[in-house]
């Protein structure tokens, strides 16, 4: 579905990262969410590539990137490790400063990327998340019921892995189909791609480790930033679906203003999967935001 974008493999620390690139103009990195792959951008990336050099990557453990071995501290699946992957991918394509558009898990990677590598990230747009630490600290019954996979995946191995591996397609459809738009909003080829990748050996371990990291080592990194007074200083635009769980359970803009100094944003008339539910709106938002930043910070 992204065939016009040229495929590359980037190696970092023994992990093979699948990436695609296309278009021309300032570099823009796109990071996907769970349980998806870079394919989630198929309705957005072609239009953006007329204005930007678009770089897409599959996060480690997802899509066609490698599945690292699990470790006791979950370091291999930490957002810090994934942020380093992103820097390596962009360096491979000869970009040392770039903008970032990211959704869901990818947006958590982008948050860490902006904090750990402030000279690399010029600006970022995050889709349908609040800061991870705030979401755990403010968890409610409504949030836990809607985002049940957050608490299922952090259970000790091998239970989550065994249940996912028993029927990977059912897991994908259960997570994605339970949101506002159901499964009808997804292109059948995209859904088939998510299911293909979920069935790859090691996926169940990696996606579980991704969430175990978020509930452990990632929170340690977030708390260390807060204690040290570190925040996101780059221009940050946050968008969320007005029909989604994040909007229902959290004050998205207020929470980001606690963690960043230049924050703007608003809801869109859709649910969680903004790039697939409201692609035209997202394209307009991205063009407006990133082109304005580029004029102000050439």
Secondary structure, 3 states (H helix, E strand, C coil): CCCCCEEEEEEECCEEEEEEEEECCEEEEEECCCCCCHHHHCCCHHHHCCCEEEEEECCCCCCCCCCCCCCCCCHHHCHHHHHHHHHHHHHHCCCCCEEEEEECHHHHHHHHHHHHCCCCEEEEEEECCCCHHHHHHCCCHHHHHHCHHHHHHCCCCCHHHHHHHHCHHHHHHHHHHCCCCCCCCCCHHHHHHHHHHHCCCCHHHHHHHHHHHHCCHHHHHHHHHHHHCCCECCEEEEEEECCCHHHHHCCHHHHHHCCECCEEEEEECCCCCHHHHCHHHHHHHHHHHHHHHHHHCC
